[in-house]
Amino acid sequence: MLAINIPGGLEGAFTDLVLDYNGTLAEDGRLIKGVAERLTALSDTLTVHVITADTFGSAATELAGLPVRLKILEPGTQDVAKAGFVHELGAAHTIAVGNGRNDALMLHTAALGLAVIQAEGAAQITLAAADVVVQSINDALDLLLRPKRLTATLRN
């Protein structure tokens, strides 16, 4: 469990972290440097889920050996599937991270939504759905590893 308590803002006990893969954890299907170590560290306090359309077909290989639960989505309404996944986990206890248009509803549904802007960019609708926008996945994961950093951004 990860406790985040921001005076006048976000307060909660989080159990699950849901991450998009391509454009969020990976660039061109390859895991971004530094992500594996951070996911491993976060798995001590959160159950880490990766939910993806797996555009490059590399998610299982790239994530092999890491303490994550991988869910590969079928083509179709992936935005609804991602949000539904967060809802099933318990949105009030879930943090979501993504960048693509199909991540917007997931970020909106989760108690805490983080959007990342990297090489692939980020959809405007996803930025609007996020509670916090950061420049990289490593920045997003570092916020969770050091949650007091969220205080300056989210307090009232």
PyMOL commands that set and color helices and strands:
alter all, ss='L'
color gray80, all
select helices_A, chain A and resi 35-42+59-63+78-89+91-93+101-109+124-129+137-145+149-154
alter helices_A, ss='H'
color red, helices_A
select strands_A, chain A and resi 2-5+11-14+16-19+26-27+30-31+47-52+68-72+94-98+112-116+132-134
alter strands_A, ss='S'
color yellow, strands_A
deselect
rebuild
show_as cartoon
